Amino acid sequence: MDGFTGTGLACIRSERIVFAGLDFSVTPGEALVLSGPNGSGKSSLLRLMAGIARPAAGRIDWQGAPIADDPESFYADMHYVGHRDAVKQALSVRENLAFHCALRVAAPDIEVALELTGLDALADLPARMLSAGQTRRLALARMLASPAPLWLLDEPTVALDTRSVERLRTAIAAHRETGGIVVASTNVPLGIEDAASIDVSAFSRYDETLWGDAVGEGPAAGDWA
């Protein structure tokens, strides 16, 4: 089956169960927004989706097959933008995009990416001279410079001004129109039309440990006898 799905997912961090029993399903042209308070596991879920970490339970499928079966093919079909912008400070804006595109399979279109993100006038500027918002736009421009059907975005609007957020919404809409899939985590409304949503905190088990104890509870007197 085409699309991106997860079934029975669980995430464990420092022997604590962050979430468990989480399912998701996104088909071509759809968007999924991950919500929930800080610490609920939004970023952890995105890392599982990107194949950076593996779920403690459950499975994630891309186009009907587990992503772990052929990770190279999955990575070629996916863009992940995390909290860190992963920008090389010594390279120019254009050189950063060229470096990224050289690692991808799809034919690049760097100039279009620069124009769509409003970075064309800054293309030859060293990345170390960019503002926080401009650096974030450069990180997002990688998705436009080298196409991939699946976008995984962790708090994509951080440091962006109003105009840049609107550019991002336009890019997401255009991506979906061509059958692309978008999954984004956020603490603020993204304004993505017709997006499905999951409140990750609804699957939270962060007050439980692997041993079934509530967090903060120690052994009762005599348990060590």
C-alpha positions as CSV (number, residue, x, y, z in Angstrom):
1,M,0.0,0.0,0.0
2,D,1.3,3.5,-0.9
3,G,1.9,5.9,1.9
4,F,3.5,6.1,5.3
5,T,2.2,4.2,8.3
6,G,3.1,3.3,11.8
7,T,1.5,0.6,14.0
8,G,1.7,0.0,17.7
9,L,4.7,2.3,18.2
10,A,6.4,2.7,21.5
11,C,9.4,4.9,22.5
12,I,11.6,4.4,25.5
13,R,14.1,6.9,26.8
14,S,16.2,6.5,29.9
15,E,14.1,3.5,30.9
16,R,11.0,5.5,30.8
17,I,8.1,4.8,28.4
18,V,7.6,8.1,26.5
19,F,4.6,6.9,24.5
20,A,3.1,3.5,23.6
21,G,0.4,2.1,21.4
22,L,0.6,4.9,18.8
23,D,-0.6,4.4,15.2
24,F,-0.5,6.8,12.3
25,S,-1.3,6.6,8.6
26,V,-0.6,9.3,5.9
27,T,-1.3,8.7,2.2
28,P,0.0,10.7,-0.8
29,G,-1.1,14.3,-0.8
30,E,-1.9,14.3,2.9
31,A,-0.4,16.1,5.9
32,L,-0.1,15.0,9.5
33,V,0.5,17.5,12.4
34,L,2.0,16.2,15.6
35,S,0.9,18.2,18.7
36,G,1.4,18.0,22.4
37,P,3.2,19.8,25.2
38,N,7.0,19.9,25.5
39,G,8.3,16.5,26.5
40,S,5.3,14.5,25.1
41,G,7.5,12.8,22.5
42,K,6.8,14.8,19.3
43,S,10.5,15.0,18.3
44,S,11.1,11.4,19.4
45,L,8.3,10.2,17.2
46,L,9.7,12.1,14.2
47,R,13.1,10.6,14.8
48,L,11.5,7.1,14.7
49,M,9.7,8.1,11.5
50,A,13.0,9.3,10.0
51,G,14.8,6.0,10.9
52,I,17.3,7.9,13.1
53,A,16.1,5.7,16.1
54,R,14.2,2.5,16.2
55,P,10.9,2.0,18.0
56,A,10.9,-0.1,21.2
57,A,7.8,-1.8,19.8
58,G,5.7,-1.6,16.6
59,R,6.8,-1.0,13.0
60,I,6.9,1.8,10.4
61,D,6.2,1.2,6.8
62,W,7.0,3.3,3.7
63,Q,5.1,2.3,0.5
64,G,4.0,-1.0,2.1
65,A,7.4,-2.2,3.4
66,P,9.2,-1.7,6.7
67,I,11.7,1.2,6.5
68,A,14.3,-1.0,8.2
69,D,14.3,-3.4,5.2
70,D,15.8,-1.0,2.7
71,P,16.9,2.1,4.6
72,E,18.9,3.6,1.7
73,S,15.8,3.7,-0.5
74,F,13.8,5.2,2.3
75,Y,16.4,7.9,3.0
76,A,16.4,8.8,-0.7
77,D,12.6,9.3,-0.6
78,M,12.7,11.4,2.6
79,H,13.8,14.8,3.9
80,Y,14.1,15.3,7.6
81,V,14.5,18.8,9.1
82,G,15.2,18.6,12.8
83,H,15.8,21.2,15.6
84,R,19.4,21.7,14.4
85,D,19.7,23.3,11.0
86,A,22.8,21.3,10.0
87,V,24.3,24.2,8.0
88,K,28.0,24.4,7.3
89,Q,29.0,27.9,8.5
90,A,32.1,28.3,6.2
91,L,30.1,27.6,3.0
92,S,27.9,30.1,1.2
93,V,24.2,29.6,1.0
94,R,24.4,28.2,-2.5
95,E,27.4,26.0,-1.6
96,N,25.4,24.5,1.3
97,L,22.6,23.6,-1.0
98,A,25.0,22.1,-3.6
99,F,26.7,20.1,-0.9
100,H,23.4,18.6,0.3
101,C,22.2,18.0,-3.3
102,A,25.4,16.1,-4.1
103,L,24.3,13.5,-1.4
104,R,20.9,13.0,-3.0
105,V,19.7,11.0,-6.0
106,A,17.1,13.4,-7.4
107,A,18.2,16.1,-9.9
108,P,18.7,19.4,-8.0
109,D,17.1,22.8,-8.7
110,I,19.1,25.1,-6.4
111,E,18.1,28.4,-8.1
112,V,14.4,27.6,-7.7
113,A,14.9,26.7,-4.0
114,L,16.8,30.0,-3.4
115,E,14.0,32.0,-5.0
116,L,11.1,30.2,-3.2
117,T,12.7,30.7,0.2
118,G,13.7,34.3,-0.5
119,L,17.4,33.5,-0.2
120,D,18.4,34.4,-3.8
121,A,19.9,37.7,-2.8
122,L,22.0,36.0,-0.1
123,A,23.1,33.1,-2.2
124,D,26.9,33.9,-2.1
125,L,26.9,35.0,1.5
126,P,28.8,32.7,4.0
127,A,26.2,30.9,6.2
128,R,27.9,32.2,9.4
129,M,26.6,35.7,8.5
130,L,22.9,34.6,8.3
131,S,20.4,35.4,11.0
132,A,18.6,32.6,12.9
133,G,15.6,33.0,10.6
134,Q,17.7,33.0,7.4
135,T,19.6,29.9,8.6
136,R,16.3,28.1,9.2
137,R,15.1,29.1,5.7
138,L,18.4,27.6,4.3
139,A,17.7,24.3,6.2
140,L,14.2,24.2,4.7
141,A,15.5,25.1,1.2
142,R,17.2,21.7,1.0
143,M,13.7,20.1,0.6
144,L,13.0,22.3,-2.5
145,A,16.5,22.0,-4.0
146,S,16.4,18.2,-4.1
147,P,12.9,16.7,-4.3
148,A,11.7,13.8,-2.2
149,P,8.1,12.6,-1.6
150,L,8.2,12.5,2.2
151,W,8.9,15.6,4.3
152,L,9.4,15.2,8.1
153,L,9.6,18.6,9.8
154,D,10.3,19.2,13.5
155,E,9.1,22.6,14.6
156,P,9.7,24.1,11.1
157,T,8.5,27.6,11.9
158,V,11.0,28.2,14.7
159,A,12.8,31.6,14.1
160,L,10.7,32.3,10.9
161,D,9.0,35.6,10.4
162,T,5.4,35.9,9.1
163,R,6.4,36.1,5.5
164,S,8.7,33.1,5.7
165,V,5.9,31.1,7.5
166,E,3.6,31.9,4.6
167,R,6.3,30.8,2.1
168,L,6.6,27.5,4.0
169,R,2.8,27.0,3.9
170,T,2.8,27.6,0.1
171,A,5.7,25.1,-0.4
172,I,3.8,22.5,1.7
173,A,0.6,23.0,-0.3
174,A,2.6,22.7,-3.6
175,H,4.3,19.5,-2.4
176,R,1.0,17.9,-1.5
177,E,-0.5,18.8,-4.8
178,T,2.1,16.6,-6.5
179,G,1.3,13.7,-4.2
180,G,3.9,14.5,-1.5
181,I,3.4,13.7,2.1
182,V,4.2,16.0,5.0
183,V,4.5,15.2,8.7
184,A,5.2,18.2,11.0
185,S,5.5,18.7,14.8
186,T,4.5,22.0,16.2
187,N,3.6,23.9,19.4
188,V,1.8,26.6,17.4
189,P,-0.9,26.4,14.6
190,L,0.7,25.8,11.2
191,G,-2.3,26.5,9.2
192,I,-1.9,23.5,6.9
193,E,-5.2,23.0,5.1
194,D,-7.1,19.7,5.8
195,A,-4.2,18.3,7.9
196,A,-4.9,15.3,10.2
197,S,-3.5,15.6,13.7
198,I,-2.2,13.4,16.5
199,D,-1.8,14.6,20.1
200,V,1.2,12.6,21.1
201,S,0.5,13.2,24.8
202,A,-2.6,11.1,24.5
203,F,-0.3,8.1,24.2
204,S,2.1,9.2,26.9
205,R,3.4,6.7,29.4
206,Y,6.1,9.0,30.7
207,D,5.1,8.3,34.3
208,E,5.9,4.6,33.9
209,T,9.3,2.9,33.9
210,L,10.2,-0.4,32.2
211,W,9.7,-2.1,35.6
212,G,6.1,-0.9,35.9
213,D,6.9,1.6,38.7
214,A,5.6,5.1,38.7
215,V,8.4,7.6,38.1
216,G,9.8,8.8,41.5
217,E,8.7,5.8,43.4
218,G,11.4,3.8,45.0
219,P,11.3,0.2,46.3
220,A,9.1,-0.3,49.4
221,A,10.7,-1.2,52.7
222,G,11.7,-4.8,52.7
223,D,11.8,-5.2,48.9
224,W,15.5,-5.8,49.1
225,A,15.3,-8.5,51.7
